[in-house]
């Protein structure tokens, strides 16, 4: 092993490149000049570096050997003496000369990155080694230090200028210098930290209550309490919002510069190692600079706002009372940053001054704020600092909405609000929603408050409604309770119409309006049914009238029905301002009236030819009777079409009736079968006759059993009872109507039996 080391050292000393260093008269300057003259600087440097490397290995090897201490000292001393004779001095001189030959040209050309590259070998030689006593090195250490400082200062100025004017090429060049000097992360942290400090100072200054008060009252006596006087509160708030607008501009400007720096770091690569600069910043689990910067800004905003509002009730009142204005500033800041981020990506994509080896599409698809933090919401982080003021604002907003309602519904009051009072409530709701329109989330929150307000209005209105017997009477003029119900419905309608323009329809209002008119509607519907059922009290069994004794145009019950409907519409429903709402309610009464008319017309027994003519006239008059209850009779849908389709059946044969396409499709089978009972002999009893029910009771049973299956089953029972009757008396044939009805019943039961009548 020792023989190998000795052979290695001997071969090193025999190399012609190192012979000059063994000469006792070795001169550094002479050697350096010769090297320059022969233009072999690079080759000489390589040789010298190889020699030093070999020497370094042997020194380490000697230190590791268990030699006596005096032997190690002698070896190290001899080695240092050898270096002092020329090795390190010559290497240093060549490196310095190489740096000096290129430095002036590089500075003139603005190539700071190459300056840093030239300084790097000199730094390597001067670090970790005691170079004292080597004259040529000691003389140049100050030059190196000054050169490095000059390069750093120029790079800092270049970085500041590049960030200020948003020049990615300048920023990239400056970053390359710091990367070559090994101080990239430190420099970036210092730059971002400077912005963070500046923003904190800006926030503190913008919220400085003393400065705000002095700005609004510059002549104030010294030593006075720092608070706005009642007379200059408006000026104080104006100064505050001016400061906050300026603060948002300052935050935006700083964030744009950090965004620009972040983008350059994400695109820039070292041309030698191809290392992406942003990887140098975020290695070892460190977050990227924009995330660090933004989290610091948002937390500083939250902390400083909290501190300032806790110290000053005036600031707190301003932020809570005019929260939408504060939120608008935040939204505008975020919008500007997003717009800048978009434009920045496009600008840097087309920049030729940066390394393009990075995948542009990959970078452009990344959100600058969330690079490496996909679960982070930067907009939410920004607005989180406003949560205390939003909660207070919404609470006060709800109070402002409730106040006018509580005012117009005093305890013990019996009347709904007047038009002016209602206008005040509507104006308050509209105002709150308009102010909140600066932000969708705030609008939604205030809309929920508006819904609570409308609900409160409904609760107060419901307490005024008359629900006793006088609310449903339809005999005399409007009672006091009915008038109050009309007034409540009209106020609800006006409120609904007004808020529908600024908020979604509120089903609570519609439900209460329906509840308020329901007693009257039910009473009208019951009265109509009571009138229609009286048709069974009239005689429809007579023959055709003679020329000298013509029939009346319509039956008495029909005249009464027409008169009643006309009167209730004039006396009760015309007072409601909500015409469409009234028609929506009364149209269902009209449909019910037609269905009842058809039901009882089909249940008539002993229908003569004269009765058919009068009943046909009643069909036509029925359209006129229900007309006041609807916009157009044709709008009544299926009941109206049934009325039109049933009338021709009055004069058709039973066979044609059973085969009519309208039967089953439009007119229920049960209704037609009921009508065919009227043409059958008395012993073929109708279902209600067989059950010994009154017409009224049977009509109620039909209401309770809307399914055709149930109705047809009851009809089948009537037909089967007829068959048993004939067989019991040993009759030889059935009435001609029976097989027609049986065939129609079988057709009905073999088809769809589930639909309602």
Phi, psi and omega in degrees: 000315179295322179299321180295317181296318181296320179296322180294318180292318179299317180296326180293319183287334180280346180295131183301332183296333185254000184298320184299331183287343181273350181288135180295333181263023182302132180237126185297312185296320180296315180298318181294317180298319179297320180297319179293319182299323180271001176054043181239035184300310183300319181293319180294319178300318180297318180295315181296319179298321179295319180294317179297320179300317179295318179296320180297318178299317182291324178298315179298320180296319181294322181295325182285338183288141180283063180266160176300151184301321183293331178291318179296316181298319181295318180297313182296318180298317180297321180294316179296319177301319180299313177300318183296334179288343179165329186307295185292324179298316180294315179300316179300315182297317180296317179297315181296318180295318177302320180292313184294320179300326185264335189300310181301316180296321183291319179296317180298325182273355179077021183267073181293334181296322179288329175300314180298322178295323180290326180286336186299313178297323179295318176300319182298319182289331187266355183259138174076008182227137176279107185260011180293143180095346177265103192302314185294327180284317180300322181294333185261351181300320179295321178298318179297314181300315180294320180296317179296317180297320179296317179296317180297316181295318178295320179293321178297316179296321179295319179294316180297315180294318180296321178288325182292319181263006177058049180255103184295331180293314178295317179298316180297320178296315179298319179296324178297322178299310182294328176295316179295327179279355179077019184236030184295308183297318180299317180296314180299316179299321179293319180295310180295320177299325177296318177296319180297317179296318180297317181295320178299319177296321179295319179297314180300318180292320181295329183258009182291109184297326179294315179295321179295319181291318178295327179293329181267344181218068186296341182266008182300144181293142179295146178087355179287158180298141181277089176198148180291144173277159182305330184282339184242025178298319180298318179294322177299313181293323178298318178295322179298313183290330174296316178298319182291322176298318177296321178299317178299323176297319181293317178297318180298315181297315180295318181293323177298319180293320177291323175300316180297316178298317179299317182295319178295318178299325181285338182258334188279135175234147174291129184293340182268304184271347182062022176284131176285132187298326182294332178292331176292331183278319188261009179290164183063029175078009180285139177288161180286167190291324183290321176298314179299315180297313185292319178296325178292318180297312183293320178291324177294318177302313181297314183293314183290322177296317179297314180299315183292318182286333174290329181274340184224118177292334179292318176295318181298316179296323180294315181291321181284319183286326181244039181304318179303326178292320177294318179295324178297320177298319178295316180296321179294321176299313181295320179297318180295320179294321179293318178298318179295319180300319179295312181293327180295319180297318179294321182292317182286335178297325183266003182282130181267353185279353182252162177295126184261010181288343178283142180293107184296318181298322180295317182290318183294337180279352183266140174281125183301329183284334189245022179299110181082002180224070186293337181269009183262133179249099185294326179293318177296320178299323179294314186277348178299332180291348182261355186305316180299324183283328177293316180299317179294321180296316181295324178296315179291326178297318179296322177295319178296327179286323183283329187304309181294333179287315178297332180288322185269356174240072182290161178299130180083358179292150183238358183242145176290167182296152177286173180298319179295318179294322178293322177298323179296318178296314181297320180296321179296315179298314181297319181297315181297320180290323180294317180296325182279356185290357179291343185212132182300318181292321177293321178300319179295318180295318179290326177298324176295321175297320179297322178296321176296324179295315179296321178296320176297318177300319180294319179298315179296321181291322181298329180292342180270345187292144174269122182243006182273188187303324183296341180289338186248004182288142180229026182262310183252193179292174181301134175275171179299319178295321179292323177296319179294321177298318177298317180296320179296315180298319180295321178291321176298320181294316180297320178296316180298316180297322182288313184284341179296337181281337185240352178211171181289157177302136180258113183295341181296318180297312180299320180295320180291322177299316179296320179296325182291324183265353185301317178301319179292317180298317181295321179295319178296316180297318179297321180293321178298316179297319179297326178287316183297322184293344179287354177297336178288347178274353180261158184263114177249017185267355186288162178281183176297144182287154177274161182301329182274358179218074183289154178286155174290155184300323179207169184286165181294319181300325180291321177297317179297321180296314180298316180295320181295313182297317178299319183291315182293327177292323181283320186276332187244307190279340182289345180281346178280132179281339183274080186299313181297320178297319179297313180296322177300329180277319185278338178297324177293328175294319179296317178298317178297321180297318179296315180299319178294320179298315179294321179300309185284331175294324180284342181267000179296138172247155183062057179267106180275178181295322177293322177296324177298318181295317180292322178294323177298321177295323178296325177301315180293319181292336180296323178298318179291327182294318184271355183305318180297342183277354185215168178290309175220141181298328181293343178287351184284354172073227187301317178303321179294317179294324176297318179299315180292323184282331184283327186303316180295336181294339181302329188248006180267158175291161181297323179297317179293323178298314183296332182261005182296135179295341180286336182287127181089320180280315182242312179264126181301146177303320183298322180294317180293319178297321175301318182292325180290335175300329182293339180264356182271162176295159184301329181290342173270086189284147173293159182305319182287329177291318179297321180277354181060044176258154172283164177301317182298319180292320179294321178298321178294322178297319178297322177295324181281345180231077182287347182286133177299327181299315180294319182292317180293327178296320179292322178293320178300320179299323178293318179293319179295325177295325177294318179298316179297324178296315180295317180292326180296325178263011175060040176292151185264345180206159178264164176296148181303333182286333186300308181298327178295315181292321180296317179298318179294322178295318179296321177297320181292317184284336178280340179269206179290123182251355186277328188298153176283156180291000000 
